[in-house]
Amino acid sequence: MGLLKKDHKRVLVDPYRQLVVNTYVYRSRETYKDYFEQPHTRPLADYFFEKIYTLDGKVERDALAEKTYNRFRAMLTEKSRARIENLLLLNELTDKLDTELANYLRVHPKHLVGTPDKQHIDLKKLPQLYRECNLMADRVEQLRLVVHNLESFFELSKHPLAGVIMRPVSIAARTVGFTSLFKIFEEGYYATKPISKEVFFEFTQYVRGHETQFLEKVYKKRIHLT
């Protein structure tokens, strides 16, 4: 199934975690194809799967993000702190849920399908694995955080002063040695900018409804997403 190759400075990727990531990338691109394949939304989808939800350099990226936040936390507004803390919380919870699935796959690899270099969990088996591995409360909280972070950072990208403050923030990032983290943020900003409020609202509402229904079928309980 193939380890993701790393240089000697980076942490080796758990191949079973990679299989879980493969699964969600495949599922998302299939489920939300109508949104992700539009010319003005494709860059944002690619950005998320290639820069954010990837295990390549994740340990180093997470450590740098936490270090940056802790250094500048006192200088941020309450709203900015809440925005970043929700993102960090989503990252931590997703790590937990993905690790639980990866540990299950280690013992039960029969649930995998696909070619050797593109293996992923059989989507028909995913509900069963959720019930076996993940608490419903964790999955509901993850979905809540996903929707919240989508809305929050889209709002930030549309702030009338967002473009104006990019250059001084870039200079500050270079000064304190956080250029690589700023570049990730900058790429996200420019990938989000072309998307209209109407398209983004429609997309987030679809995600909310579709994923809530999916979890209700998985856990056979009604879910109210706040």
Number of C-alpha atoms within 10 A of each C-alpha: 13 13 12 12 11 12 7 7 8 13 15 16 17 14 16 22 20 22 23 22 20 19 20 17 19 16 16 14 16 11 13 14 12 11 17 19 14 11 11 16 20 16 18 21 22 15 17 16 17 13 18 17 16 14 20 19 16 16 13 12 17 15 11 15 16 13 13 16 17 10 10 10 14 10 10 12 10 10 10 14 16 13 16 19 14 17 19 16 13 20 17 13 17 18 12 14 18 20 18 18 21 22 13 16 19 12 8 10 12 10 16 18 14 10 9 10 10 13 18 24 24 15 16 9 11 15 16 13 18 18 13 12 17 15 12 18 10 14 18 19 14 19 21 17 19 20 16 18 17 15 14 18 17 20 11 15 19 17 11 9 10 12 14 10 10 15 11 10 14 15 14 14 17 13 10 9 12 17 16 13 15 19 13 14 15 16 15 21 20 15 20 23 16 15 17 13 13 8 11 17 14 11 17 16 11 13 17 15 12 12 14 20 15 12 20 15 12 16 15 11 11 11 14 9 12 10
